[in-house]
């Protein structure tokens, strides 16, 4: 691995983690450019193209001034860039608490074991369910988290049955995220009704800053 390896970076910014079990923690986000999916609810389409070519050393240098232990690699789909694996290793080696937000379409078994992998499972409402890399479910550990973005009651029921079929609650924490602007209270009632072992999460960053980039 060389710190001279390069990646195309859409943005690097300091914000509060808006999702996952780390919600509310000051975090530096490294958003890579590019994604093979086109989910109907995507809120980062600006990261599909463009960005700036940076070396791993450049990225590490930009992380340091924020003085936070938490770093999240996100996208787009970060694993679509081959050198993302080297970047994750370098960030772990630098002492950061690193999480990876991945769309669940590519193999997560190749990711450094020190990284907490936040794996999105595409629901029917995403329009991209066929791209799920189902073998990823066998690689999950208690360091990881699985996220379902829920667009409807159909999505909720589909996700509920998938959790039961694959015994996901025994593998790692599970996150249910209602699409921003939908009825989170209704989903909360479904979860309570079904005694579902999941964490309801709303997107904290959108409550605080709306759709503004850099948050």
C-alpha positions as CSV (number, residue, x, y, z in Angstrom):
1,X,0.0,0.0,0.0
2,X,1.3,3.5,-0.9
3,X,0.1,6.8,0.5
4,X,0.7,8.1,-3.1
5,X,-2.3,6.0,-4.4
6,X,-5.0,8.3,-5.5
7,X,-8.8,8.4,-5.2
8,X,-11.5,10.7,-6.7
9,X,-13.0,12.6,-3.7
10,X,-16.2,14.5,-3.9
11,X,-15.9,16.3,-0.5
12,X,-14.3,16.1,2.9
13,X,-16.2,17.8,5.7
14,X,-16.7,17.9,9.5
15,X,-20.2,17.4,10.8
16,X,-22.2,15.4,13.3
17,X,-22.8,11.8,12.4
18,X,-26.4,11.8,11.4
19,X,-27.0,8.0,11.3
20,X,-26.0,4.7,12.8
21,X,-25.1,4.0,16.5
22,X,-22.6,6.9,16.3
23,X,-25.4,9.5,15.6
24,X,-24.5,12.8,17.2
25,X,-20.7,12.3,17.3
26,X,-18.5,14.9,15.7
27,X,-17.1,13.1,12.6
28,X,-15.0,13.8,9.5
29,X,-16.6,12.5,6.4
30,X,-14.7,11.5,3.3
31,X,-17.1,11.2,0.4
32,X,-15.8,9.5,-2.7
33,X,-17.1,10.1,-6.2
34,X,-19.0,7.5,-8.2
35,X,-21.8,4.9,-7.6
36,X,-23.1,2.0,-9.6
37,X,-26.6,2.4,-8.2
38,X,-29.4,4.9,-8.8
39,X,-31.7,4.6,-5.9
40,X,-34.9,6.5,-6.3
41,X,-34.4,8.4,-3.0
42,X,-30.7,9.2,-3.5
43,X,-29.7,12.5,-1.8
44,X,-26.1,12.6,-3.0
45,X,-26.4,12.4,-6.8
46,X,-23.9,15.3,-6.9
47,X,-21.3,12.7,-6.0
48,X,-21.9,10.5,-9.1
49,X,-19.2,12.4,-11.0
50,X,-16.7,15.2,-10.7
51,X,-14.6,15.5,-7.5
52,X,-10.9,16.0,-7.1
53,X,-8.1,13.4,-7.4
54,X,-6.3,13.2,-4.1
55,X,-3.6,10.9,-2.8
56,X,-4.1,9.0,0.5
57,X,-1.5,11.2,2.0
58,X,-3.5,14.3,0.9
59,X,-6.6,12.9,2.5
60,X,-4.9,12.1,5.8
61,X,-3.5,15.6,5.9
62,X,-7.0,17.1,5.6
63,X,-8.3,14.9,8.4
64,X,-5.8,15.9,11.0
65,X,-6.9,19.6,11.7
66,X,-10.4,18.5,12.7
67,X,-9.0,16.7,15.8
68,X,-11.8,14.1,16.0
69,X,-11.2,10.3,16.4
70,X,-14.2,9.5,14.2
71,X,-13.9,9.2,10.4
72,X,-16.5,7.9,8.0
73,X,-15.8,6.9,4.4
74,X,-18.9,7.3,2.3
75,X,-20.2,8.0,-1.2
76,X,-21.6,7.4,-3.7
77,X,-20.3,3.9,-3.3
78,X,-16.8,4.1,-1.8
79,X,-16.0,0.5,-2.6
80,X,-16.4,1.2,-6.3
81,X,-12.9,2.7,-6.1
82,X,-10.3,0.1,-5.7
83,X,-8.0,2.2,-3.6
84,X,-10.7,2.8,-1.0
85,X,-9.5,-0.4,0.7
86,X,-6.0,1.1,1.0
87,X,-7.4,4.4,2.3
88,X,-9.4,2.5,5.0
89,X,-6.2,0.7,6.1
90,X,-4.3,4.0,6.2
91,X,-7.0,5.7,8.3
92,X,-7.0,2.8,10.8
93,X,-3.2,2.8,10.9
94,X,-3.4,6.5,11.7
95,X,-5.5,5.7,14.8
96,X,-8.9,6.8,13.7
97,X,-12.2,5.0,14.6
98,X,-13.3,4.3,11.0
99,X,-16.7,3.4,9.7
100,X,-17.6,2.6,6.1
101,X,-21.0,3.4,4.6
102,X,-21.5,1.0,1.7
103,X,-24.6,0.3,-0.5
104,X,-24.2,-3.4,-0.1
105,X,-23.7,-4.1,-3.7
106,X,-20.0,-5.0,-3.5
107,X,-18.0,-7.5,-1.5
108,X,-17.4,-6.3,2.1
109,X,-15.2,-9.3,3.1
110,X,-12.1,-7.5,1.7
111,X,-12.5,-4.5,4.1
112,X,-10.0,-4.2,6.9
113,X,-11.4,-5.9,10.0
114,X,-10.8,-2.8,12.1
115,X,-13.4,-0.9,10.1
116,X,-17.1,-0.9,11.2
117,X,-19.1,-1.6,8.0
118,X,-22.5,0.0,7.7
119,X,-24.1,-2.1,5.0
120,X,-27.2,-0.8,3.2
121,X,-29.7,-3.5,2.1
122,X,-31.6,-2.3,-0.9
123,X,-35.4,-2.6,-0.4
124,X,-37.9,-3.0,-3.2
125,X,-38.7,0.7,-2.9
126,X,-35.1,1.6,-3.7
127,X,-35.5,0.4,-7.3
128,X,-32.1,-1.4,-6.9
129,X,-33.0,-4.5,-5.0
130,X,-31.5,-6.7,-7.7
131,X,-28.0,-5.3,-7.0
132,X,-27.8,-6.6,-3.4
133,X,-24.7,-8.7,-2.8
134,X,-26.4,-11.3,-0.6
135,X,-23.2,-13.1,0.4
136,X,-22.4,-10.0,2.4
137,X,-24.9,-11.1,5.0
138,X,-22.6,-14.1,5.9
139,X,-19.6,-11.7,6.6
140,X,-21.4,-9.5,9.1
141,X,-19.9,-9.2,12.7
142,X,-21.0,-7.4,15.8
143,X,-18.7,-4.5,14.7
144,X,-21.0,-3.9,11.7
145,X,-24.5,-2.5,11.2
146,X,-27.1,-3.2,8.6
147,X,-29.3,-0.4,7.4
148,X,-32.7,-0.6,5.6
149,X,-34.0,2.6,4.0
150,X,-37.8,2.2,4.2
151,X,-40.0,3.9,1.7
152,X,-43.4,2.2,2.4
153,X,-45.1,-0.4,4.5
154,X,-44.2,-2.9,1.8
155,X,-40.6,-2.1,2.3
156,X,-41.0,-2.5,6.1
157,X,-42.7,-5.9,5.8
158,X,-40.1,-7.1,3.3
159,X,-37.3,-6.0,5.6
160,X,-38.9,-7.6,8.6
161,X,-39.1,-11.0,6.9
162,X,-35.5,-10.7,5.7
163,X,-34.3,-10.1,9.2
164,X,-36.2,-13.1,10.5
165,X,-35.1,-15.4,7.6
166,X,-31.4,-14.6,7.9
167,X,-31.4,-14.2,11.7
168,X,-29.7,-10.8,11.3
169,X,-30.4,-9.6,14.8
170,X,-27.9,-12.3,16.1
171,X,-25.2,-10.9,13.8
172,X,-25.2,-7.2,14.2
173,X,-27.3,-4.1,15.1
174,X,-30.0,-3.3,12.6
175,X,-31.1,0.2,11.5
176,X,-34.5,1.1,10.0
177,X,-34.3,4.5,8.4
178,X,-37.6,6.1,7.0
179,X,-37.0,8.1,3.9
180,X,-36.6,11.7,4.9
181,X,-40.0,13.5,5.0
182,X,-42.0,10.3,5.5
183,X,-43.9,9.3,8.6
184,X,-41.4,8.1,11.2
185,X,-44.0,7.9,13.9
186,X,-46.0,5.3,11.8
187,X,-42.8,3.2,11.4
188,X,-42.1,3.5,15.2
189,X,-45.6,2.0,15.8
190,X,-45.0,-0.9,13.4
191,X,-41.7,-1.7,15.1
192,X,-43.4,-1.7,18.5
193,X,-46.3,-3.8,17.3
194,X,-44.0,-6.4,15.8
195,X,-41.5,-6.4,18.7
196,X,-38.8,-6.0,16.1
197,X,-35.2,-5.9,17.3
198,X,-34.1,-2.9,15.3
199,X,-33.1,0.7,15.9
200,X,-35.3,3.4,14.4
201,X,-33.1,6.2,13.1
202,X,-34.0,9.5,11.5
203,X,-31.4,11.5,9.7
204,X,-30.1,13.9,12.3
205,X,-28.1,16.0,9.9
206,X,-31.2,16.7,7.8
207,X,-33.1,17.8,10.9
208,X,-30.3,20.2,11.7
209,X,-29.2,21.4,8.3
210,X,-31.8,20.2,5.7
211,X,-30.4,19.2,2.3
212,X,-27.3,21.5,2.6
213,X,-24.1,19.9,1.3
214,X,-21.2,19.5,3.7
215,X,-23.4,18.1,6.4
